[in-house]
Amino acid sequence: MQLNPAERDPVKVADWVELQVLYSGQDSLSFEAVRSYIDTDGSLFEEGDGVREPELLPQERSESLVASTVVEIERRGQIVGDAYPFQRSEGRLQLRSDLESHMPYLFCLLAADREFYSPADQTVASLFEHLTREALVVYLGGNAVRFGAPRDTMPLGIRDAIDELARLTNGERIGVYPVNDTDKDLGLDVVGWRDFPDRYISKVEVYMQCATGENWTTKKYECDLQVWDSILKCSNDRLKGLAVPYVVAGGEEWKRAAWGLLFMDRLRIASILSGRELPDNEYNWWEWCCERIKVARERR
């Protein structure tokens, strides 16, 4: 992950710091080294980039950015708790030793680093959708399935997949919307629900879109619940959801991202899955993480 003039955001700089610690092989990085890098590189404060801070000298600007980044890192640790794979120690960010137990956070961090692989990588998208499914199961205390294409645990054809979804959720196929064989998933990646013992209608159902690309802010519009209401009958309003491997700051930025949604970012996914035993042998999240870290270290 490269820093550039657009990434003066402490959230993105915090990602960069975490990745440097992870990729360095030395398992730690001092915040003074981060400030020195910013001073030496200079690209974060190039003249003419549209952002002016005339009241601060260059070193003061870098110190201010590092201080804001430390605050962001502390925020992550507070939200994620024991599931956060890093810890502050004497002016440094230190990598914890038991990395595999912090897999959900690390997987999302690595998936958000777009530097070394194609945004069209279907493996990453599929693994993230399955991780989101696991998080939704825990959050709802119910069930969830990955519906996104190309499907693996659901029928390959969309018509058969819809029939299977109706069976699993005890829904009713009404078929008003004309589904075509060429339709992939109609914007639906993961479905979660919580049944009552009677399995009757009237329950919580969440229809989620998962987005690993950097254009994730536009993805909330791809899963049209009006379309799904005309495909599968539901006695109550479905919830629309969006999951991303990125970190979203609090305040106004969070409100804009999460408005009208059940929203899960990296911090929510990691905290929800903290301490949960996941079927890694089936989906190989940790194996993917290890390979990704290995490749990144070899390219340094």
PyMOL commands that set and color helices and strands:
alter all, ss='L'
color gray80, all
select helices_A, chain A and resi 10-24+31-41+43-45+58-83+99-111+122-140+158-169+216-221+225-229+251-258+266-272+280-283+285-298
alter helices_A, ss='H'
color red, helices_A
select strands_A, chain A and resi 28-30+86-89+92-95+143-146+172-173+190-194+204-210+232-233+239-243+262-264
alter strands_A, ss='S'
color yellow, strands_A
deselect
rebuild
show_as cartoon
